[in-house]
Amino acid sequence: MPHDQQYPHEFELPSVGVQLNHTAVYASDRYLSAEFIAAILGLKVGAPFGPFLPVDLGNGVTLDYCEKRDEPIQSQHYAFLLPDEQFDPAIARLKAVGVTYYADPGHTDPGNVNGLFGGRGAYFDDPDGHNMEIMTRPYARP
């Protein structure tokens, strides 16, 4: 469908809400990247499933790490909503492995957290440069 055309709105709406089930995360080393985010978030890496190495986020969504070695990894942004009591341990794990965290997505305020939406948040890079975010409150959307 050309970019300037509209999609029809006569579709029947699903009877159950749509949910994200999984997303592929490209990595130069799927084991390194999956183990990294699992360690920071206090999770476990699952068993390989074909070319994927899953990290189950506990809400029905998995990050399926997949190796991509023939071209550069395009940086993506992944945001993780954590309970308040899991935020400080995640920051401590970042410090323990020597990963700098930032209060802002542009990574200009190192070693600090933000107070967006009445919670706390921080940004950091994974081994392939994906911009990861941890936060304790979801964004307030209009």
C-alpha positions in Angstrom: 0.0 0.0 0.0 1.5 3.4 -1.0 2.6 5.6 1.9 -0.1 8.3 1.2 -3.0 5.8 1.3 -5.0 5.2 4.5 -5.7 1.8 5.9 -9.3 0.8 6.1 -10.9 1.2 9.5 -13.6 -1.4 9.0 -11.5 -4.2 10.5 -13.2 -6.2 13.2 -11.4 -5.5 16.5 -10.0 -8.5 18.3 -11.9 -9.8 21.3 -8.7 -10.1 23.3 -6.2 -7.3 23.7 -3.1 -7.5 21.5 0.1 -8.3 23.4 3.7 -8.3 22.4 5.0 -11.9 22.7 8.6 -11.6 21.7 11.1 -9.5 19.8 14.4 -10.3 18.1 17.4 -8.5 19.4 20.4 -8.6 17.1 23.7 -9.1 18.7 27.3 -9.9 17.6 27.4 -12.5 20.3 24.0 -13.7 21.4 25.3 -15.4 24.5 27.3 -12.4 25.7 24.3 -10.0 25.1 21.6 -12.2 26.6 23.8 -13.0 29.7 24.5 -9.3 30.1 20.9 -8.1 30.2 19.8 -11.1 32.2 22.5 -10.3 34.8 21.6 -6.6 35.0 17.8 -7.3 35.3 18.2 -10.3 37.7 16.8 -12.7 35.2 17.9 -16.0 33.6 18.7 -16.9 30.0 16.6 -19.7 28.6 17.6 -22.6 26.4 18.5 -21.9 22.8 15.5 -22.1 20.4 16.8 -22.4 16.8 19.0 -19.3 16.2 17.5 -17.5 19.2 18.6 -17.3 22.8 15.6 -16.1 24.9 15.5 -13.9 28.0 12.0 -14.2 29.5 10.9 -10.9 31.0 8.3 -12.5 33.2 5.3 -10.8 31.6 4.8 -13.1 28.7 7.4 -11.3 26.6 10.8 -12.7 25.6 13.9 -10.9 24.1 15.1 -13.4 21.5 18.8 -12.7 21.0 19.9 -13.6 17.5 23.5 -13.3 16.1 24.1 -11.0 13.2 27.8 -11.0 12.2 27.7 -10.1 8.5 26.7 -6.4 9.0 26.8 -3.8 11.7 24.2 -4.0 14.5 21.7 -1.1 14.3 21.2 0.3 17.8 17.7 0.0 19.2 16.1 1.2 22.4 14.6 -1.3 24.9 12.9 0.0 28.1 12.2 -2.2 31.1 9.7 -1.4 33.8 11.0 -2.6 37.2 9.4 -2.6 40.6 10.9 0.0 42.9 12.7 -2.6 45.0 14.6 -4.0 42.0 15.9 -0.6 40.7 18.8 -0.1 43.2 20.0 -3.7 42.8 20.0 -3.2 39.0 22.1 0.0 39.4 24.4 -1.9 41.7 24.9 -4.7 39.1 25.7 -2.0 36.5 28.3 -0.6 38.8 29.7 -4.0 39.6 30.4 -4.8 35.9 31.7 -1.3 35.2 28.9 -0.1 32.9 28.2 3.6 33.1 24.6 4.5 33.4 23.0 7.9 32.6 20.0 9.9 33.6 19.1 10.7 30.0 18.7 8.8 26.7 21.5 10.9 25.1 24.0 9.7 27.7 25.1 13.2 28.8 24.5 12.9 32.5 26.7 9.9 33.7 26.3 8.3 37.1 22.9 9.8 37.8 19.3 8.6 37.6 16.2 10.6 36.5 13.0 11.2 38.4 10.6 11.0 35.5 6.9 10.6 36.2 7.5 10.2 40.0 9.8 7.3 39.6 13.4 6.6 38.8 15.1 5.8 35.6 18.5 5.2 34.0 19.9 4.4 30.5 22.9 2.3 29.6 24.4 0.5 26.6 24.5 -3.2 26.2 27.6 -4.9 24.5 26.3 -4.0 21.0 25.3 -0.4 21.8 21.6 -1.0 22.2 20.3 1.9 24.4 18.7 0.1 27.4 16.5 1.8 29.9 15.3 0.8 33.3 12.5 2.7 35.0 10.1 2.4 37.9 7.2 4.3 36.5 5.7 4.0 33.0 5.6 7.1 30.8 2.5 9.3 31.3 1.0 9.4 27.8 -1.5 12.0 26.6 
